Amino acid sequence: MTRRVGSQEIGFCQKQQDVPFDVFVNNLPQTILQCDVIRLFGGLKKTEKDTLEIADRLMRCLQSNKSGTQRDAFVTLVILLTSNKHVKIESILELIDKILVTDGNNTKGERRVVFAARIMVLGAIVRSQRLQSFPPQLFNRILMELISLGDKRTSLLTLSTPFISEFLAKLQPRQRKKLDLTSLEALLLKPAKNQGTVCRFKISLTVARYQYPMVIPVLHSMESVSATVLGVVRHSDSECLRNLFEYLVESKQSGTFWKKFSSGLGPYHFNLLNAAILAAIEVKTPLQDILLRKVVMPLVGLLRGSLGDAESAEKATKIFRYLLDWDPKTTKMSSKDRAKAIRIIFEEANLITEYRVLHPVFRRFLSFLDLEELDQVWAICEPRMTPECRSGNSTINFVTRLATVRNVSIETKLSIAKKFFGIGFSKEANQTLSVSDGDSEISPDILVLQKKLSGEGFETILKSTFETNFFKKLFSYVKSVAMGKVDGVSLEKPASDQDINNLKLITKLLQKMDDEVLKTCLRIYGIFTIVDTSFANTSLNILVPLCEKRLSVDGSERAVELTNFILSVIREDRIPFNYELMFGRLLLDKTVQADAVQLLIDLIDVDMDDMDADEEDEDDDASSIEEEDESELVSKLNPIGNGFQKFKNGNVAEGTESDEESIDMDEASEGELEQMDAVLSNVFSTKKRLKKESEMEIKVTIRGLNLIEMLLRRYRVMSDGAIPLMLVSPCLTLLLKASKGKRPDLEARVKDVVSKLNRTKKVMNADSFERTLVQNVLTDVEEILEKKHRKHIRTLIRGTVGMLHKCFLKDEKKMDSLTKSKKRQSQKAPDSLTKSKKRQSQEAPDSLTRSKKRQLRKAPDKVRSKRLRIE
């Protein structure tokens, strides 16, 4: 909308959402760009008379009954007073007394509108960023008038409260000493109800934060503060809550407040509790002050949905994400406070019951706990791993995550593994799980589910570590149970004679061997011999002959044999141990040399055509493989077979065949139908098998890339220069093939490996390699680089070229391909362009340079006035 003042036209700010004006003032943006001022007042004369004329019109607009007109007039008045600092505030105050006045002829409603307009004009003065230049008598007058107008009515106090708080916050310490606080103190001491109490509470927080010398009754004790918050503060008033917790943190009274506040919480305070916690976390309130039993318990109820709706449960999830963020870099809690919080969270509130919802939060939380704290969590969880406990299944899932945390002790991990073994595989579990819960027996489905979860948890623990002492103790315990040497504990399914013989064979090998890596592998397979015989037998047949060789500790041959064993294991769908940790043990011994790396290269050097084929090509492959078998059966099926052949080849379309060519299934015999079903099942099973083999081949390739990445990450300085030279060609070839396929996971892993290869810092024996050998590898890479590739692929290949120059051709000429491309680009640039640029620089007038200098001199002032803070 626009209004005309003389011959000038004022454009008001665009209308916002039509909300009550007091809400708008509280949420008004504090910063307005200078471009808004230019857009509104760019064509106006910068004289005080014109500015006062505009202010006159704006003050009259503030008396409008339309909230949109009031809002636009207020914003425009703030911009006007901010951008025209030559206008004296005394003139504005005189204009207020001239225009916004009342007499006995006005009704109550009209007087209320005039009073509100006066408050808004005074608020515009407060937000014009000119308080610092006011004399003491002027800002005393502004404060007293705001207080006197607000004291007339609660709605007017609600409107003036943000301006009073902002006024008190902006004054400098020297100005505060000259401020007359008599009227303000009288306002705060005056009793009020509901909204009036909230307004006085907000002003009191500002007075306390900026240390004005006056008595504040509402902040005299934390009991009165908590009673005010619980009684009159709304959960939507985030600004009030944020100011409150800023004051509490600065005064170090947040702990006392939360104790009083949590004691007064009722069932109707859940939204307020959520808002209070979020505001407290935003201002970095210590977590130990918030983590109280009376605070956590209602949040758990909200999370379970029993005390609130889905939206409240989502808010509770967000709050726990903050409350359980114990990162030592951002959160400072003493060990005593952390132990108390753990007891509240896991023992009293039993938050583990919500593991299904909070498992990402728990995963991050457990990584921040130290060894003693993890032991404390396990001590709380262990008694609850029974079916009579309502959170038994959730506890099993949580404890599985707990056992795989890096900081957990071997004793705790061993205790968890024994517990899982007892529930999932021993008869002691059946005796415990048959306990009745009150008058009704526990459902058999719960027992089966707990046994399944315990078995999966036990297997997860075995795959999460490669600790020698852990597997030594666990194997001894499992073997004792299998042989009946543990009192009161026996296997649910007794071990067979073959299993006992395998255990005895493994025990003999362990006594004869000194290689701890092989001994750990033997113990793992010994445990799986009892838990899952079919799982262990395949790899055990490879491992036992390897152990019987009694490999020497001498290095390269041992590393080759163990690497070969690892590669044979990762070709299986299920792997019984963490092959990466086992390979990491070999890297720590520094025994992995070129012979072992060659085995890894052979693993990833596969034909990628089958991997990149789409489903349609796989269908064609599946049909071609069984083409001969199908043709025999089809020839026997006569009319049915001919129809099936047409259907398979896509020659039969619905509605196009004649009655003679159609397939009448009613005439077929049962034998013919069975033969037809066999053909169809053979085709689909072949297709499924090919797809599974393709997926497994990609999975094996990714596992091999994981091992190569571990090697490159460990050996940033290569002792054997043959390793990077061997890896260059197969890795780049696999990168190019993977980039053309439809497997982003494989492409991402190859990129990581090539990136790690390019970051090789140094090769110790680089001088021992012939220059021609390195040049041949470099030539192959540059030939690849000359072809068309995507940008990120070219970047990786260039990095490989740079690595070869840096590590092998140290002071030699840099990569020819890059220099050639740069020369080619420079040759393609026409001379006319360079000549035109020179001509332009020579013909540039002096006035242009003078204008640039003038702009540079004025630049700092423009930067300072680029944004105007309207507060």
Buried (B, 14 or more C-beta within 10 A) or exposed (E): EEBEBEEBEBBBBEEBEEEEBBEBBBEBEEEBEBEBBEEBBEEBEEEEEBBBBBBBBBBBBBBBEEBBBBBBBBBBBBBBBBBBEEBEBEBBBEBBEEBBEBEEEEEEEEBBBBBBBBBBBBBBBBBBBBBEEBEEEBBBBBBBBBBBBBBEBBBBBBBBBBBBBBBBEBBEEEBBEEBBBEBBBEBBEEEBEEBBBBBBBBBBBBBBBBEBEBEBEBBEEBBBBBBBBBEBBEBEBBBBBBBBBBBBBEEEBBBBBBBBBBEBBEEEBBBBBBBBBBBBBBBEBBBBBBBBBBBBBBBBBBBBEEBBEEEBBBBBBBBBBBBBBBEEEEBEBEEEBBBBBBBBBBBEBBBBBBBEBBEEBBEEBBEBBEEEBBBBBBEBBBEBBBBBBEBBBBBBBBBBBBBBBEBBBBBBBBBBBBBBBBBBBBBBBEEBBEEEBEEEEBEEEBBEBBBEBBBBBBBBBBBBBBBBEBBBBBBBBBBEBBBEEBEEBBBEEEBEEEBBEBBEBBBEBBEEBEBEBBBBBBBBBBBBBBBBBEBBBBBBEEBBEBBEEEBEEEBEBBBBBBBBBBBBBBBEEEBBBBBBBBBBBBBEBEBBBBBBBBBBBEBBBBEBEBBBBEEEEBBEBBBEBBEEBBEEBBEEBEBBBBBBBBEBEEEBEEEEBEEEEEBEEEEBEEEBEEBBEEBEEBBEEBBEEBBEEBEEBBBBBBBBBBBBBBBBBBBEEBEBBBBBBBBBBBBBBBBBBBBEBEBEEBBEBBBBBBBBBBEBEEBEEBEEBEEEEBBEBBEBBBEBBEEEBEEEBBEBBBBBBBBBBBBBBEEEEEBEBBEEEEEEEEEEEEEEEEEEEEEEEEEEEEEEEEEEEEEEEEEEEEEEEEEBEBB
